[in-house]
């Protein structure tokens, strides 16, 4: 596969984890030299930027973009989307994942292959399909994840999709460009963790060919504290029901 695979990493105060993740990606690059890494440093106040400087100096396929202050996960994802939409071709693939080293980058080539082989718009790494599981996640977080999945599948139904909140995804850049255009550049408007559901909610209104790929969530490897504010995120999920409407543009995907 000659397509570029752009790995987009939103990062906020992940100094204890992002070095380990980037080392895993460097190992992956040895057999997949079509990989490019773009990290959005979302106003980190720890050692994150220093680590990114070192990696970008040592490896020409790694670059980073700074937000001068912390704007939230949604804005970091929006920056990744805009960068890829403006700088990469329709044939390329964007893969987003968390920077806390809980998502194993080794499955990226398989996700990209599935995306291209089946002419899909989106592949989601999912905990909720056969072969997927969660390691080290609290019972409360497991219950919350499944409750969120049930709610989202009810209000934004997508065939074959169960994991709405996971940020480990492979996007067809061509589809991403079309979706961005249809929503007038407002594909991502939420600043918090609900942005992941928002994206799928918007896709559900315009049609998307999507499948899931098994994910083993390695939460036992997480060393940084969670940035997710639970009550705020739940409120954000409910607000999406009223916020997301089908775009009025006549063009369809």
Buried (B, 14 or more C-beta within 10 A) or exposed (E): BEBBBBBBBBBBBBBBBBBEBBEBBBEBBEEBEBBBBBBBBBBBEBBBBEBBEBBBEEBEBBBBBBBEEBBBBBBBBBBBBBBBBEEBEEEBBBBBBBBBBBBBBEBBBBBBBBBBEEEBBBBBBBBBBEEBBBEEBEEEBEEBBBEBBEBBBEBBEBEEBBBBBBBBBBBBBBBBBBBBBBBEEEBBBBBBBBBBBBBBBBBBBBEBBBBBBBBBBBBEBBEBEEBBEEEEBBEBBEEBEEBBEEBEEEEEB
